[in-house]
């Protein structure tokens, strides 16, 4: 018997802010534009409608190409859980769930769980989400 290939990218990061602050960063267009891309890629367009069924749209741009990410908000449970669909290529519809747990004094354990990925995309998405979590951590530490 062989194991099925992984179809989830999971990243955990302790953030230097309480859950309410960390959660709210994900639903603010200006804040999201600052951390939503793995370095050195940058968000050149961010549009969100933070309500159940609302649209999520980000254009990630690097030196030689752009990638459009789109989706819909599926769950908004402030300050504990955020879930949205994530489409980055034709025929690929995945789901991102982000949980926020109080951790120590005024810190948050954030877990990003990106499911329904093609197995060949898990490593690149794990790397991308790790970079995004690091940028968010630095952003919150500087506030």
VOMIVO-14935 format. One record per residue: residue in one letter; x, y, z of N, C-alpha, C in turn. Coordinates in Angstrom, 3 decimals, always signed. Example, Ala and Ser with C-alpha at 12.3 -4.5 7.8 and 13.67 -1.06 7.14 Angstrom:
BEGIN
{A,{+13.190,-5.690,+7.800},{+12.300,-4.500,+7.800},{+13.200,-3.300,+7.800}}
{S,{+12.850,-2.250,+7.080},{+13.670,-1.060,+7.140},{+12.900,+0.030,+7.870}}
***
This chain:
BEGIN
{X,{+0.840,-1.181,+0.000},{+0.000,+0.000,+0.000},{+0.883,+1.241,+0.000}}
{X,{+0.579,+2.201,-0.850},{+1.344,+3.440,-0.892},{+0.496,+4.587,-0.361}}
{X,{+1.176,+5.586,+0.164},{+0.470,+6.761,+0.658},{+0.037,+7.618,-0.521}}
{X,{-1.150,+8.216,-0.385},{-1.625,+9.142,-1.413},{-0.770,+10.400,-1.352}}
{X,{-0.545,+11.052,-2.478},{+0.253,+12.276,-2.465},{-0.454,+13.382,-1.677}}
{X,{+0.345,+14.231,-1.056},{-0.202,+15.336,-0.277},{-0.963,+16.292,-1.180}}
{X,{-2.080,+16.799,-0.678},{-2.852,+17.792,-1.423},{-3.110,+19.037,-0.571}}
{X,{-2.359,+19.173,+0.531},{-2.513,+20.331,+1.414},{-1.162,+20.951,+1.722}}
{X,{-1.153,+22.283,+1.773},{+0.011,+23.036,+2.237},{-0.376,+23.623,+3.591}}
{X,{+0.395,+23.324,+4.620},{+0.077,+23.806,+5.970},{+1.269,+24.589,+6.505}}
{X,{+0.980,+25.800,+6.992},{+2.019,+26.663,+7.555},{+1.511,+27.210,+8.880}}
{X,{+2.367,+27.166,+9.904},{+2.042,+27.729,+11.220},{+3.064,+28.804,+11.556}}
{X,{+2.573,+29.876,+12.185},{+3.465,+30.979,+12.545},{+2.898,+31.685,+13.767}}
{X,{+3.764,+31.988,+14.737},{+3.356,+32.803,+15.878},{+3.536,+34.265,+15.476}}
{X,{+2.457,+35.028,+15.611},{+2.461,+36.435,+15.228},{+2.461,+37.322,+16.476}}
{X,{+3.163,+38.451,+16.430},{+3.263,+39.342,+17.584},{+2.077,+40.315,+17.689}}
{X,{+0.870,+39.748,+17.759},{-0.344,+40.553,+17.871},{-1.469,+39.638,+18.359}}
{X,{-2.480,+40.195,+19.013},{-3.618,+39.368,+19.433},{-4.422,+38.895,+18.221}}
{X,{-5.234,+37.840,+18.383},{-5.989,+37.282,+17.257},{-6.841,+38.297,+16.499}}
{X,{-7.475,+39.242,+17.195},{-8.321,+40.229,+16.518},{-7.514,+41.064,+15.520}}
{X,{-6.319,+41.459,+15.910},{-5.464,+42.278,+15.049},{-4.974,+41.455,+13.865}}
{X,{-4.505,+40.236,+14.130},{-4.015,+39.371,+13.050},{-5.135,+39.061,+12.052}}
{X,{-6.302,+38.730,+12.544},{-7.453,+38.427,+11.689},{-7.811,+39.620,+10.808}}
{X,{-7.883,+40.800,+11.406},{-8.297,+41.998,+10.668},{-7.339,+42.353,+9.530}}
{X,{-6.058,+42.003,+9.654},{-5.102,+42.260,+8.571},{-5.538,+41.575,+7.283}}
{X,{-6.146,+40.406,+7.397},{-6.546,+39.627,+6.228},{-7.780,+40.196,+5.524}}
{X,{-8.492,+41.101,+6.189},{-9.719,+41.650,+5.605},{-9.613,+43.141,+5.319}}
{X,{-8.412,+43.655,+5.263},{-8.155,+45.060,+4.947},{-7.347,+45.096,+3.651}}
{X,{-7.897,+45.706,+2.601},{-7.228,+45.690,+1.292},{-5.817,+46.244,+1.334}}
{X,{-5.616,+47.381,+2.009},{-4.283,+47.984,+2.067},{-3.301,+47.088,+2.818}}
{X,{-3.736,+46.539,+3.933},{-2.864,+45.642,+4.701},{-2.541,+44.389,+3.898}}
{X,{-3.553,+43.807,+3.278},{-3.368,+42.588,+2.495},{-2.367,+42.809,+1.360}}
{X,{-2.440,+43.972,+0.731},{-1.517,+44.290,-0.362},{-0.066,+44.316,+0.107}}
{X,{+0.150,+44.590,+1.391},{+1.515,+44.665,+1.923},{+2.135,+43.293,+2.180}}
{X,{+1.320,+42.269,+2.443},{+1.922,+40.977,+2.820},{+1.450,+39.782,+2.013}}
{X,{+0.508,+39.937,+1.099},{-0.128,+38.788,+0.462},{+0.692,+38.094,-0.617}}
{X,{+1.880,+38.502,-0.883},{+2.695,+37.847,-1.903},{+4.024,+37.370,-1.317}}
{X,{+4.471,+36.202,-1.772},{+5.798,+35.747,-1.332},{+6.881,+36.633,-1.942}}
{X,{+7.791,+37.099,-1.125},{+8.879,+37.973,-1.572},{+9.683,+37.275,-2.666}}
{X,{+10.063,+37.934,-3.735},{+9.990,+39.350,-4.075},{+8.755,+39.728,-4.905}}
{X,{+7.809,+38.809,-5.044},{+6.575,+39.105,-5.765},{+5.820,+40.169,-4.977}}
{X,{+5.040,+40.997,-5.687},{+4.257,+42.011,-4.978},{+2.821,+42.000,-5.484}}
{X,{+1.919,+42.454,-4.637},{+0.507,+42.555,-5.015},{+0.307,+43.873,-5.747}}
{X,{-0.054,+43.794,-7.012},{-0.276,+45.008,-7.784},{-1.755,+45.379,-7.835}}
{X,{-2.604,+44.472,-7.390},{-4.033,+44.764,-7.309},{-4.649,+43.842,-6.259}}
{X,{-5.428,+44.418,-5.360},{-6.131,+43.657,-4.335},{-7.548,+44.202,-4.249}}
{X,{-8.508,+43.319,-4.374},{-9.914,+43.681,-4.220},{-10.571,+42.619,-3.355}}
{X,{-11.225,+43.051,-2.280},{-11.919,+42.095,-1.435},{-13.289,+42.644,-1.053}}
{X,{-14.217,+41.741,-0.883},{-15.542,+42.023,-0.352},{-15.703,+41.115,+0.858}}
{X,{-15.289,+41.583,+2.047},{-15.242,+40.708,+3.226},{-16.618,+40.390,+3.816}}
{X,{-17.327,+39.531,+3.096},{-18.620,+39.005,+3.543},{-18.752,+37.603,+2.954}}
{X,{-19.588,+36.775,+3.559},{-19.785,+35.426,+3.032},{-20.261,+35.549,+1.579}}
{X,{-19.578,+34.873,+0.682},{-19.893,+34.941,-0.738},{-19.218,+36.096,-1.453}}
{X,{-18.588,+37.000,-0.687},{-17.898,+38.142,-1.278},{-16.662,+37.714,-2.037}}
{X,{-16.257,+38.532,-2.972},{-15.144,+38.234,-3.874},{-13.793,+38.520,-3.228}}
{X,{-12.824,+37.733,-3.618},{-11.431,+37.871,-3.218},{-10.631,+37.854,-4.520}}
{X,{-9.819,+38.902,-4.765},{-9.059,+38.974,-6.016},{-7.717,+39.637,-5.749}}
{X,{-6.630,+38.981,-6.171},{-5.278,+39.513,-6.002},{-4.496,+39.252,-7.288}}
{X,{-3.770,+40.258,-7.733},{-2.837,+40.074,-8.841},{-1.437,+40.102,-8.238}}
{X,{-0.706,+39.007,-8.383},{+0.665,+38.885,-7.889},{+1.602,+39.070,-9.074}}
{X,{+2.533,+40.023,-8.945},{+3.394,+40.379,-10.067},{+4.861,+40.287,-9.667}}
{X,{+5.653,+39.636,-10.512},{+7.101,+39.674,-10.326},{+7.698,+40.293,-11.589}}
{X,{+8.986,+40.159,-11.770},{+9.674,+40.848,-12.866},{+9.148,+40.485,-14.246}}
{X,{+8.734,+39.229,-14.449},{+8.384,+38.841,-15.817},{+6.977,+38.294,-16.032}}
{X,{+6.155,+38.218,-14.996},{+4.770,+37.801,-15.239},{+3.870,+38.116,-14.042}}
{X,{+2.565,+38.006,-14.287},{+1.566,+38.221,-13.233},{+0.687,+36.982,-13.111}}
{X,{+0.211,+36.738,-11.904},{-0.713,+35.645,-11.639},{-1.945,+36.224,-10.965}}
{X,{-3.106,+35.876,-11.475},{-4.358,+36.322,-10.871},{-4.901,+35.226,-9.967}}
{X,{-5.210,+35.617,-8.744},{-5.805,+34.711,-7.764},{-7.211,+35.230,-7.508}}
{X,{-8.189,+34.340,-7.555},{-9.549,+34.763,-7.265},{-10.230,+33.740,-6.380}}
{X,{-11.289,+34.179,-5.730},{-12.044,+33.273,-4.885},{-13.211,+33.986,-4.243}}
{X,{-13.855,+33.260,-3.345},{-15.002,+33.776,-2.595},{-14.819,+33.430,-1.121}}
{X,{-15.269,+34.345,-0.289},{-15.225,+34.081,+1.155},{-16.288,+33.056,+1.507}}
{X,{-15.860,+32.006,+2.193},{-16.747,+30.916,+2.582},{-17.116,+30.980,+4.056}}
{X,{-16.219,+31.526,+4.869},{-16.443,+31.603,+6.313},{-15.671,+32.790,+6.876}}
{X,{-16.340,+33.569,+7.719},{-15.725,+34.714,+8.396},{-16.162,+34.649,+9.855}}
{X,{-15.303,+34.117,+10.694},{-15.612,+33.960,+12.116},{-14.562,+34.725,+12.924}}
{X,{-14.748,+36.037,+13.020},{-13.784,+36.892,+13.707},{-13.767,+36.582,+15.192}}
{X,{-12.612,+36.426,+15.792},{-11.256,+36.489,+15.262},{-10.604,+35.117,+15.133}}
{X,{-11.400,+34.072,+14.956},{-10.865,+32.709,+15.036},{-10.591,+32.017,+13.714}}
{X,{-11.404,+32.302,+12.700},{-11.317,+31.482,+11.490},{-11.766,+32.273,+10.268}}
{X,{-11.025,+32.061,+9.195},{-11.281,+32.705,+7.911},{-11.094,+31.629,+6.845}}
{X,{-12.064,+31.499,+5.933},{-11.955,+30.472,+4.894},{-12.437,+31.054,+3.572}}
{X,{-11.660,+30.791,+2.507},{-12.016,+31.294,+1.190},{-11.546,+30.329,+0.118}}
{X,{-12.258,+30.346,-1.018},{-11.812,+29.546,-2.152},{-10.633,+30.262,-2.796}}
{X,{-9.835,+29.510,-3.548},{-8.594,+30.036,-4.121},{-8.399,+29.391,-5.482}}
{X,{-8.520,+30.186,-6.533},{-8.335,+29.683,-7.888},{-7.175,+30.437,-8.523}}
{X,{-6.174,+29.701,-8.993},{-4.968,+30.319,-9.546},{-4.623,+29.805,-10.938}}
{X,{-5.380,+28.842,-11.412},{-5.160,+28.285,-12.748},{-6.479,+27.675,-13.207}}
{X,{-6.703,+27.612,-14.507},{-7.948,+27.007,-14.996},{-8.136,+25.590,-14.447}}
{X,{-9.295,+25.348,-13.895},{-9.616,+24.018,-13.386},{-9.073,+23.706,-12.009}}
{X,{-8.382,+24.638,-11.384},{-7.840,+24.401,-10.047},{-8.594,+25.289,-9.061}}
{X,{-9.438,+24.667,-8.267},{-10.195,+25.379,-7.246},{-9.860,+24.757,-5.900}}
{X,{-9.103,+25.483,-5.117},{-8.680,+24.985,-3.821},{-9.304,+25.848,-2.727}}
{X,{-9.032,+25.505,-1.474},{-9.626,+26.213,-0.337},{-8.540,+26.528,+0.677}}
{X,{-8.559,+27.779,+1.170},{-7.622,+28.220,+2.198},{-8.408,+28.470,+3.482}}
{X,{-7.957,+27.843,+4.565},{-8.544,+28.071,+5.883},{-7.441,+28.613,+6.774}}
{X,{-7.709,+29.745,+7.416},{-6.738,+30.346,+8.324},{-7.369,+30.410,+9.707}}
{X,{-6.683,+29.835,+10.682},{-7.175,+29.892,+12.060},{-6.223,+30.751,+12.886}}
{X,{-6.795,+31.397,+13.895},{-6.067,+32.312,+14.766},{-6.360,+31.904,+16.207}}
{X,{-5.315,+31.480,+16.929},{-5.474,+31.060,+18.323},{-4.608,+31.939,+19.212}}
{X,{-5.186,+32.377,+20.334},{-4.407,+33.135,+21.300},{-3.209,+32.289,+21.719}}
{X,{-2.064,+32.952,+21.847},{-0.820,+32.248,+22.155},{+0.029,+33.168,+23.023}}
{X,{+0.223,+32.809,+24.275},{+1.020,+33.658,+25.154},{+0.355,+35.009,+25.366}}
{X,{+1.155,+35.997,+25.729},{+0.655,+37.346,+25.968},{+0.601,+38.124,+24.660}}
{X,{-0.596,+38.430,+24.202},{-0.800,+39.247,+23.005},{-0.118,+38.692,+21.756}}
{X,{-0.124,+37.384,+21.627},{+0.388,+36.748,+20.421},{-0.688,+35.836,+19.846}}
{X,{-0.480,+35.431,+18.609},{-1.431,+34.567,+17.915},{-0.688,+33.450,+17.206}}
{X,{-1.187,+32.235,+17.360},{-0.718,+31.127,+16.536},{-1.638,+31.093,+15.320}}
{X,{-1.090,+31.457,+14.169},{-1.847,+31.445,+12.920},{-1.499,+30.160,+12.164}}
{X,{-2.523,+29.459,+11.715},{-2.328,+28.269,+10.897},{-3.020,+28.492,+9.561}}
{X,{-2.265,+28.353,+8.491},{-2.796,+28.442,+7.134},{-2.837,+27.023,+6.591}}
{X,{-4.020,+26.574,+6.199},{-4.205,+25.226,+5.664},{-4.846,+25.358,+4.281}}
{X,{-4.036,+25.134,+3.255},{-4.486,+25.284,+1.865},{-4.724,+23.878,+1.313}}
{X,{-5.998,+23.518,+1.113},{-6.370,+22.161,+0.712},{-6.809,+22.100,-0.749}}
{X,{-6.962,+20.872,-1.216},{-7.431,+20.563,-2.573},{-6.452,+21.039,-3.649}}
{X,{-5.169,+21.043,-3.306},{-4.138,+21.413,-4.269},{-3.721,+20.198,-5.093}}
{X,{-3.347,+20.402,-6.337},{-2.720,+19.310,-7.082},{-1.417,+18.936,-6.360}}
{X,{-1.096,+17.666,-6.235},{+0.108,+17.266,-5.497},{+1.382,+17.972,-5.963}}
{X,{+1.491,+18.250,-7.255},{+2.702,+18.895,-7.774},{+2.801,+20.370,-7.364}}
{X,{+1.738,+20.942,-6.810},{+1.748,+22.355,-6.395},{+1.901,+22.547,-4.885}}
{X,{+1.904,+21.467,-4.121},{+1.956,+21.578,-2.654},{+3.243,+22.260,-2.188}}
{X,{+4.385,+21.851,-2.694},{+5.665,+22.418,-2.233},{+5.747,+23.916,-2.526}}
{X,{+5.352,+24.336,-3.735},{+5.442,+25.763,-4.061},{+4.466,+26.583,-3.229}}
{X,{+3.285,+26.043,-2.945},{+2.333,+26.774,-2.115},{+2.781,+26.807,-0.651}}
{X,{+3.392,+25.736,-0.178},{+3.924,+25.753,+1.190},{+4.995,+26.829,+1.306}}
{X,{+5.876,+26.908,+0.332},{+6.922,+27.932,+0.324},{+6.306,+29.333,+0.252}}
{X,{+5.317,+29.516,-0.611},{+4.668,+30.811,-0.758},{+3.968,+31.252,+0.509}}
{X,{+3.194,+30.354,+1.126},{+2.494,+30.700,+2.369},{+3.484,+30.962,+3.503}}
{X,{+4.613,+30.246,+3.526},{+5.637,+30.494,+4.544},{+6.181,+31.911,+4.402}}
{X,{+6.467,+32.324,+3.181},{+6.964,+33.672,+2.941},{+5.921,+34.722,+3.316}}
{X,{+4.664,+34.497,+2.949},{+3.581,+35.429,+3.292},{+3.449,+35.559,+4.811}}
{X,{+3.515,+34.439,+5.533},{+3.424,+34.470,+6.997},{+4.595,+35.251,+7.600}}
{X,{+5.788,+35.101,+7.029},{+6.956,+35.843,+7.518},{+6.794,+37.341,+7.303}}
{X,{+6.278,+37.728,+6.141},{+6.071,+39.163,+5.869},{+5.007,+39.716,+6.817}}
{X,{+3.941,+38.973,+7.051},{+2.912,+39.426,+7.993},{+3.484,+39.541,+9.401}}
{X,{+4.306,+38.599,+9.805},{+4.929,+38.658,+11.131},{+5.772,+39.934,+11.268}}
{X,{+6.582,+40.246,+10.259},{+7.404,+41.470,+10.298},{+6.531,+42.716,+10.317}}
{X,{+5.470,+42.706,+9.527},{+4.555,+43.852,+9.476},{+3.934,+44.099,+10.846}}
{X,{+3.477,+43.055,+11.502},{+2.858,+43.206,+12.819},{+3.871,+43.601,+13.887}}
{X,{+5.085,+43.105,+13.775},{+6.131,+43.454,+14.743},{+6.498,+44.939,+14.640}}
{X,{+6.362,+45.523,+13.451},{+6.736,+46.916,+13.235},{+5.647,+47.908,+13.628}}
{X,{+4.456,+47.409,+13.936},{+3.347,+48.340,+14.240},{+3.519,+49.029,+15.569}}
***
